[in-house]
Amino acid sequence: MKAIETKGRILSNGTIQLDEPIDVVPGKVRLVILFPEDIRQEHPPKLSPEERKRIVAVMDSVAELSLKKGPPVSNRKHDQYLFGENG
């Protein structure tokens, strides 16, 4: 089995991003991930109940904006909405 050592990072979505491309044929590989001892794997702190309530309240107020009735619109006039009367 051939081995290549390179550096990279694990992104928040769980994917791995290499610092530099490697010159190999595309295909499946087996990965061994080594965490340097000087790197601390910290997890973000959980939200306090008060902070969670505050965030939910803000999200609720944003959601209420879509419930308000506005003037009827037509998609036929989308250029006028974007660029003005002479769109």
N, CA, C and O atoms as a Tinker XYZ file with bonds, in Angstrom:
   348  protein
     1  N      0.848000   -1.176000    0.000000    73     2
     2  CA     0.000000    0.000000    0.000000    64     1     3
     3  C      0.894000    1.239000    0.000000    63     2     4     5
     4  O      1.848000    1.321000    0.773000    81     3
     5  N      0.584000    2.196000   -0.864000    73     3     6
     6  CA     1.329000    3.451000   -0.971000    64     5     7
     7  C      0.742000    4.473000    0.006000    63     6     8     9
     8  O     -0.474000    4.524000    0.191000    81     7
     9  N      1.578000    5.266000    0.617000    73     7    10
    10  CA     1.122000    6.288000    1.567000    64     9    11
    11  C      1.629000    7.656000    1.137000    63    10    12    13
    12  O      2.754000    7.791000    0.655000    81    11
    13  N      0.795000    8.658000    1.316000    73    11    14
    14  CA     1.152000   10.052000    1.060000    64    13    15
    15  C      0.825000   10.835000    2.314000    63    14    16    17
    16  O     -0.261000   10.693000    2.875000    81    15
    17  N      1.754000   11.656000    2.753000    73    15    18
    18  CA     1.477000   12.514000    3.905000    64    17    19
    19  C      1.261000   13.934000    3.408000    63    18    20    21
    20  O      2.071000   14.470000    2.652000    81    19
    21  N      0.168000   14.531000    3.837000    73    19    22
    22  CA    -0.140000   15.909000    3.479000    64    21    23
    23  C     -0.891000   16.532000    4.646000    63    22    24    25
    24  O     -1.235000   15.842000    5.606000    81    23
    25  N     -1.139000   17.801000    4.570000    73    23    26
    26  CA    -1.865000   18.494000    5.632000    64    25    27
    27  C     -3.208000   18.975000    5.105000    63    26    28    29
    28  O     -3.376000   19.194000    3.905000    81    27
    29  N     -4.144000   19.135000    5.999000    73    27    30
    30  CA    -5.459000   19.624000    5.636000    64    29    31
    31  C     -6.264000   19.923000    6.877000    63    30    32    33
    32  O     -5.717000   20.070000    7.971000    81    31
    33  N     -7.565000   20.013000    6.699000    73    31    34
    34  CA    -8.440000   20.320000    7.840000    64    33    35
    35  C     -9.783000   19.662000    7.631000    63    34    36    37
    36  O    -10.211000   19.413000    6.503000    81    35
    37  N    -10.433000   19.388000    8.737000    73    35    38
    38  CA   -11.790000   18.874000    8.697000    64    37    39
    39  C    -12.714000   20.074000    8.826000    63    38    40    41
    40  O    -12.610000   20.845000    9.781000    81    39
    41  N    -13.617000   20.233000    7.867000    73    39    42
    42  CA   -14.535000   21.371000    7.856000    64    41    43
    43  C    -15.746000   21.085000    8.729000    63    42    44    45
    44  O    -15.978000   19.943000    9.126000    81    43
    45  N    -16.517000   22.125000    9.028000    73    43    46
    46  CA   -17.674000   21.985000    9.925000    64    45    47
    47  C    -18.733000   21.045000    9.380000    63    46    48    49
    48  O    -19.529000   20.507000   10.150000    81    47
    49  N    -18.764000   20.833000    8.062000    73    47    50
    50  CA   -19.749000   19.920000    7.487000    64    49    51
    51  C    -19.246000   18.479000    7.445000    63    50    52    53
    52  O    -19.916000   17.603000    6.897000    81    51
    53  N    -18.059000   18.229000    8.025000    73    51    54
    54  CA   -17.524000   16.879000    8.110000    64    53    55
    55  C    -16.657000   16.462000    6.942000    63    54    56    57
    56  O    -16.133000   15.348000    6.939000    81    55
    57  N    -16.488000   17.325000    5.944000    73    55    58
    58  CA   -15.638000   16.979000    4.815000    64    57    59
    59  C    -14.184000   17.355000    5.115000    63    58    60    61
    60  O    -13.902000   18.136000    6.023000    81    59
    61  N    -13.286000   16.788000    4.341000    73    59    62
    62  CA   -11.865000   17.052000    4.525000    64    61    63
    63  C    -11.375000   17.927000    3.376000    63    62    64    65
    64  O    -11.671000   17.652000    2.213000    81    63
    65  N    -10.625000   18.981000    3.701000    73    63    66
    66  CA   -10.051000   19.872000    2.692000    64    65    67
    67  C     -8.537000   19.807000    2.828000    63    66    68    69
    68  O     -7.988000   20.078000    3.896000    81    67
    69  N     -7.865000   19.443000    1.730000    73    67    70
    70  CA    -6.409000   19.390000    1.741000    64    69    71
    71  C     -5.840000   20.776000    1.513000    63    70    72    73
    72  O     -6.431000   21.588000    0.801000    81    71
    73  N     -4.681000   21.050000    2.124000    73    71    74
    74  CA    -4.037000   22.351000    1.935000    64    73    75
    75  C     -3.529000   22.523000    0.506000    63    74    76    77
    76  O     -3.555000   23.629000   -0.033000    81    75
    77  N     -3.069000   21.434000   -0.107000    73    75    78
    78  CA    -2.571000   21.476000   -1.476000    64    77    79
    79  C     -3.083000   20.244000   -2.218000    63    78    80    81
    80  O     -3.282000   19.194000   -1.607000    81    79
    81  N     -3.301000   20.362000   -3.544000    73    79    82
    82  CA    -3.724000   19.179000   -4.292000    64    81    83
    83  C     -2.620000   18.123000   -4.298000    63    82    84    85
    84  O     -1.439000   18.450000   -4.182000    81    83
    85  N     -3.008000   16.874000   -4.434000    73    83    86
    86  CA    -2.026000   15.792000   -4.537000    64    85    87
    87  C     -2.122000   15.185000   -5.927000    63    86    88    89
    88  O     -3.204000   15.120000   -6.511000    81    87
    89  N     -1.002000   14.746000   -6.449000    73    87    90
    90  CA    -0.917000   14.239000   -7.820000    64    89    91
    91  C     -1.126000   12.727000   -7.819000    63    90    92    93
    92  O     -0.166000   11.957000   -7.812000    81    91
    93  N     -2.385000   12.315000   -7.827000    73    91    94
    94  CA    -2.729000   10.897000   -7.852000    64    93    95
    95  C     -3.933000   10.691000   -8.764000    63    94    96    97
    96  O     -4.641000   11.639000   -9.105000    81    95
    97  N     -4.151000    9.449000   -9.149000    73    95    98
    98  CA    -5.305000    9.097000   -9.975000    64    97    99
    99  C     -6.554000    9.154000   -9.103000    63    98   100   101
   100  O     -6.545000    8.609000   -7.999000    81    99
   101  N     -7.647000    9.806000   -9.568000    73    99   102
   102  CA    -8.873000    9.865000   -8.765000    64   101   103
   103  C     -9.411000    8.469000   -8.463000    63   102   104   105
   104  O     -9.285000    7.558000   -9.282000    81   103
   105  N     -9.993000    8.312000   -7.317000    73   103   106
   106  CA   -10.601000    7.049000   -6.920000    64   105   107
   107  C    -10.724000    6.965000   -5.418000    63   106   108   109
   108  O    -10.364000    7.898000   -4.699000    81   107
   109  N    -11.229000    5.855000   -4.953000    73   107   110
   110  CA   -11.401000    5.653000   -3.515000    64   109   111
   111  C    -10.051000    5.467000   -2.840000    63   110   112   113
   112  O     -9.131000    4.876000   -3.406000    81   111
   113  N     -9.952000    5.979000   -1.631000    73   111   114
   114  CA    -8.735000    5.842000   -0.838000    64   113   115
   115  C     -9.118000    5.481000    0.595000    63   114   116   117
   116  O    -10.275000    5.609000    0.994000    81   115
   117  N     -8.152000    5.041000    1.338000    73   115   118
   118  CA    -8.340000    4.772000    2.764000    64   117   119
   119  C     -7.633000    5.883000    3.517000    63   118   120   121
   120  O     -6.464000    6.165000    3.255000    81   119
   121  N     -8.329000    6.517000    4.449000    73   119   122
   122  CA    -7.770000    7.655000    5.173000    64   121   123
   123  C     -7.450000    7.281000    6.608000    63   122   124   125
   124  O     -8.206000    6.568000    7.267000    81   123
   125  N     -6.323000    7.770000    7.074000    73   123   126
   126  CA    -5.971000    7.696000    8.484000    64   125   127
   127  C     -5.774000    9.132000    8.921000    63   126   128   129
   128  O     -4.915000    9.829000    8.382000    81   127
   129  N     -6.554000    9.588000    9.888000    73   127   130
   130  CA    -6.501000   10.987000   10.321000    64   129   131
   131  C     -5.743000   11.060000   11.635000    63   130   132   133
   132  O     -6.107000   10.400000   12.609000    81   131
   133  N     -4.693000   11.861000   11.658000    73   131   134
   134  CA    -3.880000   12.042000   12.859000    64   133   135
   135  C     -4.104000   13.448000   13.389000    63   134   136   137
   136  O     -3.991000   14.423000   12.645000    81   135
   137  N     -4.421000   13.553000   14.670000    73   135   138
   138  CA    -4.606000   14.851000   15.301000    64   137   139
   139  C     -3.352000   15.186000   16.102000    63   138   140   141
   140  O     -3.022000   14.477000   17.053000    81   139
   141  N     -2.646000   16.257000   15.730000    73   139   142
   142  CA    -1.483000   16.659000   16.530000    64   141   143
   143  C     -1.908000   16.924000   17.970000    63   142   144   145
   144  O     -2.990000   17.453000   18.223000    81   143
   145  N     -1.052000   16.556000   18.897000    73   143   146
   146  CA    -1.405000   16.713000   20.307000    64   145   147
   147  C     -1.539000   18.169000   20.720000    63   146   148   149
   148  O     -2.234000   18.472000   21.690000    81   147
   149  N     -0.878000   19.084000   19.992000    73   147   150
   150  CA    -0.968000   20.498000   20.360000    64   149   151
   151  C     -2.248000   21.154000   19.858000    63   150   152   153
   152  O     -2.522000   22.305000   20.199000    81   151
   153  N     -3.040000   20.439000   19.048000    73   151   154
   154  CA    -4.313000   20.976000   18.578000    64   153   155
   155  C     -5.412000   20.449000   19.477000    63   154   156   157
   156  O     -5.603000   19.239000   19.597000    81   155
   157  N     -6.125000   21.350000   20.100000    73   155   158
   158  CA    -7.233000   20.953000   20.974000    64   157   159
   159  C     -8.504000   20.936000   20.162000    63   158   160   161
   160  O     -8.834000   21.910000   19.487000    81   159
   161  N     -9.209000   19.845000   20.226000    73   159   162
   162  CA   -10.480000   19.720000   19.530000    64   161   163
   163  C    -11.572000   20.263000   20.447000    63   162   164   165
   164  O    -12.119000   19.535000   21.276000    81   163
   165  N    -11.880000   21.539000   20.290000    73   163   166
   166  CA   -12.877000   22.168000   21.150000    64   165   167
   167  C    -14.237000   22.157000   20.469000    63   166   168   169
   168  O    -14.349000   22.419000   19.271000    81   167
   169  N    -15.239000   21.857000   21.228000    73   167   170
   170  CA   -16.609000   21.906000   20.736000    64   169   171
   171  C    -17.202000   23.245000   21.133000    63   170   172   173
   172  O    -16.933000   23.743000   22.226000    81   171
   173  N    -18.006000   23.831000   20.259000    73   171   174
   174  CA   -18.616000   25.116000   20.625000    64   173   175
   175  C    -19.502000   24.927000   21.853000    63   174   176   177
   176  O    -20.150000   23.891000   22.001000    81   175
   177  N    -19.529000   25.920000   22.724000    73   175   178
   178  CA   -20.366000   25.796000   23.919000    64   177   179
   179  C    -21.843000   25.753000   23.551000    63   178   180   181
   180  O    -22.272000   26.363000   22.572000    81   179
   181  N    -22.609000   25.024000   24.349000    73   179   182
   182  CA   -24.048000   24.979000   24.119000    64   181   183
   183  C    -24.660000   26.315000   24.504000    63   182   184   185
   184  O    -24.153000   27.017000   25.380000    81   183
   185  N    -25.752000   26.656000   23.840000    73   183   186
   186  CA   -26.437000   27.908000   24.149000    64   185   187
   187  C    -27.131000   27.795000   25.495000    63   186   188   189
   188  O    -27.664000   26.747000   25.861000    81   187
   189  N    -27.108000   28.895000   26.211000    73   187   190
   190  CA   -27.869000   28.920000   27.467000    64   189   191
   191  C    -29.355000   28.976000   27.111000    63   190   192   193
   192  O    -29.704000   29.392000   26.006000    81   191
   193  N    -30.235000   28.565000   28.026000    73   191   194
   194  CA   -31.672000   28.644000   27.740000    64   193   195
   195  C    -32.122000   30.063000   27.400000    63   194   196   197
   196  O    -33.010000   30.246000   26.568000    81   195
   197  N    -31.519000   31.063000   28.032000    73   195   198
   198  CA   -31.894000   32.451000   27.762000    64   197   199
   199  C    -31.483000   32.858000   26.349000    63   198   200   201
   200  O    -32.250000   33.510000   25.641000    81   199
   201  N    -30.268000   32.472000   25.939000    73   199   202
   202  CA   -29.797000   32.824000   24.607000    64   201   203
   203  C    -30.628000   32.101000   23.548000    63   202   204   205
   204  O    -30.941000   32.674000   22.504000    81   203
   205  N    -30.978000   30.863000   23.811000    73   203   206
   206  CA   -31.812000   30.106000   22.874000    64   205   207
   207  C    -33.174000   30.784000   22.714000    63   206   208   209
   208  O    -33.668000   30.910000   21.593000    81   207
   209  N    -33.788000   31.221000   23.815000    73   207   210
   210  CA   -35.077000   31.910000   23.764000    64   209   211
   211  C    -34.962000   33.199000   22.964000    63   210   212   213
   212  O    -35.855000   33.537000   22.187000    81   211
   213  N    -33.851000   33.924000   23.158000    73   211   214
   214  CA   -33.644000   35.189000   22.438000    64   213   215
   215  C    -33.550000   34.931000   20.933000    63   214   216   217
   216  O    -34.158000   35.652000   20.142000    81   215
   217  N    -32.800000   33.921000   20.540000    73   215   218
   218  CA   -32.641000   33.602000   19.125000    64   217   219
   219  C    -33.967000   33.161000   18.515000    63   218   220   221
   220  O    -34.308000   33.579000   17.409000    81   219
   221  N    -34.709000   32.327000   19.221000    73   219   222
   222  CA   -36.001000   31.870000   18.717000    64   221   223
   223  C    -36.958000   33.052000   18.565000    63   222   224   225
   224  O    -37.713000   33.113000   17.594000    81   223
   225  N    -36.936000   33.989000   19.509000    73   223   226
   226  CA   -37.801000   35.171000   19.420000    64   225   227
   227  C    -37.458000   36.003000   18.190000    63   226   228   229
   228  O    -38.354000   36.490000   17.501000    81   227
   229  N    -36.159000   36.170000   17.908000    73   227   230
   230  CA   -35.748000   36.933000   16.727000    64   229   231
   231  C    -36.202000   36.209000   15.457000    63   230   232   233
   232  O    -36.695000   36.842000   14.524000    81   231
   233  N    -36.038000   34.894000   15.422000    73   231   234
   234  CA   -36.464000   34.125000   14.250000    64   233   235
   235  C    -37.981000   34.199000   14.064000    63   234   236   237
   236  O    -38.464000   34.287000   12.935000    81   235
   237  N    -38.726000   34.163000   15.158000    73   235   238
   238  CA   -40.178000   34.290000   15.070000    64   237   239
   239  C    -40.581000   35.651000   14.509000    63   238   240   241
   240  O    -41.508000   35.744000   13.703000    81   239
   241  N    -39.883000   36.711000   14.936000    73   239   242
   242  CA   -40.229000   38.045000   14.427000    64   241   243
   243  C    -39.908000   38.168000   12.939000    63   242   244   245
   244  O    -40.621000   38.856000   12.209000    81   243
   245  N    -38.851000   37.514000   12.487000    73   243   246
   246  CA   -38.539000   37.519000   11.058000    64   245   247
   247  C    -39.604000   36.738000   10.292000    63   246   248   249
   248  O    -40.031000   37.164000    9.218000    81   247
   249  N    -40.036000   35.597000   10.836000    73   247   250
   250  CA   -41.067000   34.791000   10.176000    64   249   251
   251  C    -42.377000   35.561000   10.063000    63   250   252   253
   252  O    -43.104000   35.392000    9.084000    81   251
   253  N    -42.694000   36.406000   11.048000    73   251   254
   254  CA   -43.931000   37.196000   11.014000    64   253   255
   255  C    -43.943000   38.171000    9.841000    63   254   256   257
   256  O    -45.012000   38.529000    9.345000    81   255
   257  N    -42.763000   38.604000    9.394000    73   255   258
   258  CA   -42.714000   39.550000    8.274000    64   257   259
   259  C    -43.348000   38.953000    7.023000    63   258   260   261
   260  O    -43.959000   39.674000    6.234000    81   259
   261  N    -43.210000   37.651000    6.838000    73   259   262
   262  CA   -43.770000   37.037000    5.635000    64   261   263
   263  C    -45.277000   36.858000    5.732000    63   262   264   265
   264  O    -45.918000   36.540000    4.730000    81   263
   265  N    -45.857000   37.052000    6.903000    73   263   266
   266  CA   -47.292000   36.905000    7.071000    64   265   267
   267  C    -48.058000   38.179000    6.763000    63   266   268   269
   268  O    -49.272000   38.147000    6.565000    81   267
   269  N    -47.348000   39.307000    6.721000    73   267   270
   270  CA   -48.008000   40.584000    6.453000    64   269   271
   271  C    -48.422000   40.655000    4.997000    63   270   272   273
   272  O    -47.698000   40.207000    4.109000    81   271
   273  N    -49.582000   41.215000    4.767000    73   271   274
   274  CA   -50.104000   41.362000    3.406000    64   273   275
   275  C    -49.509000   42.607000    2.768000    63   274   276   277
   276  O    -49.427000   43.665000    3.393000    81   275
   277  N    -49.102000   42.467000    1.534000    73   275   278
   278  CA   -48.578000   43.592000    0.782000    64   277   279
   279  C    -49.388000   43.774000   -0.482000    63   278   280   281
   280  O    -50.375000   43.071000   -0.701000    81   279
   281  N    -48.978000   44.711000   -1.311000    73   279   282
   282  CA   -49.710000   44.916000   -2.561000    64   281   283
   283  C    -49.540000   43.697000   -3.470000    63   282   284   285
   284  O    -48.509000   43.026000   -3.426000    81   283
   285  N    -50.550000   43.413000   -4.291000    73   283   286
   286  CA   -50.412000   42.292000   -5.216000    64   285   287
   287  C    -49.310000   42.598000   -6.231000    63   286   288   289
   288  O    -49.167000   43.733000   -6.686000    81   287
   289  N    -48.548000   41.587000   -6.572000    73   287   290
   290  CA   -47.458000   41.775000   -7.524000    64   289   291
   291  C    -47.615000   40.785000   -8.672000    63   290   292   293
   292  O    -48.284000   39.759000   -8.546000    81   291
   293  N    -46.994000   41.112000   -9.774000    73   291   294
   294  CA   -47.021000   40.239000  -10.937000    64   293   295
   295  C    -45.588000   39.927000  -11.340000    63   294   296   297
   296  O    -44.748000   40.824000  -11.408000    81   295
   297  N    -45.314000   38.672000  -11.603000    73   295   298
   298  CA   -43.979000   38.301000  -12.054000    64   297   299
   299  C    -43.674000   38.859000  -13.435000    63   298   300   301
   300  O    -42.515000   38.924000  -13.843000    81   299
   301  N    -44.706000   39.258000  -14.144000    73   299   302
   302  CA   -44.500000   39.827000  -15.480000    64   301   303
   303  C    -43.729000   41.141000  -15.414000    63   302   304   305
   304  O    -43.092000   41.539000  -16.389000    81   303
   305  N    -43.784000   41.807000  -14.279000    73   303   306
   306  CA   -43.127000   43.108000  -14.142000    64   305   307
   307  C    -41.811000   42.990000  -13.369000    63   306   308   309
   308  O    -41.378000   43.954000  -12.737000    81   307
   309  N    -41.177000   41.827000  -13.414000    73   307   310
   310  CA   -39.986000   41.647000  -12.596000    64   309   311
   311  C    -38.861000   42.613000  -12.961000    63   310   312   313
   312  O    -38.111000   43.028000  -12.078000    81   311
   313  N    -38.719000   42.985000  -14.243000    73   311   314
   314  CA   -37.671000   43.942000  -14.617000    64   313   315
   315  C    -37.944000   45.313000  -13.998000    63   314   316   317
   316  O    -37.010000   46.008000  -13.597000    81   315
   317  N    -39.213000   45.705000  -13.920000    73   315   318
   318  CA   -39.551000   46.990000  -13.319000    64   317   319
   319  C    -39.228000   46.972000  -11.821000    63   318   320   321
   320  O    -38.755000   47.967000  -11.270000    81   319
   321  N    -39.486000   45.837000  -11.170000    73   319   322
   322  CA   -39.173000   45.746000   -9.743000    64   321   323
   323  C    -37.659000   45.831000   -9.506000    63   322   324   325
   324  O    -37.198000   46.446000   -8.545000    81   323
   325  N    -36.906000   45.201000  -10.404000    73   323   326
   326  CA   -35.459000   45.169000  -10.225000    64   325   327
   327  C    -34.767000   46.442000  -10.683000    63   326   328   329
   328  O    -33.841000   46.923000  -10.029000    81   327
   329  N    -35.218000   46.989000  -11.812000    73   327   330
   330  CA   -34.471000   48.093000  -12.437000    64   329   331
   331  C    -35.232000   49.405000  -12.513000    63   330   332   333
   332  O    -34.700000   50.379000  -13.046000    81   331
   333  N    -36.458000   49.472000  -12.003000    73   331   334
   334  CA   -37.204000   50.708000  -12.051000    64   333   335
   335  C    -38.189000   50.734000  -13.208000    63   334   336   337
   336  O    -38.306000   49.764000  -13.957000    81   335
   337  N    -38.885000   51.831000  -13.346000    73   335   338
   338  CA   -39.958000   51.969000  -14.338000    64   337   339
   339  C    -39.490000   51.699000  -15.765000    63   338   340   341
   340  O    -40.236000   51.120000  -16.554000    81   339
   341  N    -38.282000   52.103000  -16.107000    73   339   342
   342  CA   -37.806000   51.935000  -17.489000    64   341   343
   343  C    -37.067000   50.607000  -17.694000    63   342   344   345
   344  O    -36.444000   50.405000  -18.737000    81   343
   345  N    -37.130000   49.690000  -16.698000    73   343   346
   346  CA   -36.416000   48.408000  -16.724000    64   345   347
   347  C    -36.450000   47.761000  -18.009000    63   346   348
   348  O    -35.889000   46.677000  -18.169000    81   347
